[in-house]
Amino acid sequence: MTKPGAPKRHLPTSPFKAAVPPDPKHFAAGDQVAHDIYGLGRVTDTEEGVAALVDFGSTRMRILSPYTKMIKL
């Protein structure tokens, strides 16, 4: 049995195309962002490919990659 969060493997004999992973998101210091939980904020620093430090006004959070709940405005 597979784990719930584990990606399914593609069988070479399958008639269907393999799933293509989405492009990774990139953020830079100064980018305005919207987060599903914390709301609007501004990126203050980044750890390339690992995390982004975001100031949401009332709190500062370290958001980990792949940033599924955060978009750039």
Buried (B, 14 or more C-beta within 10 A) or exposed (E): EEEEEEEEEEEEEEEEEEEEEEEEBEBEEEBEBEBEEBEEBBBEBBEEEEBBBBEBEEEEBEBEBEBEEBEEE
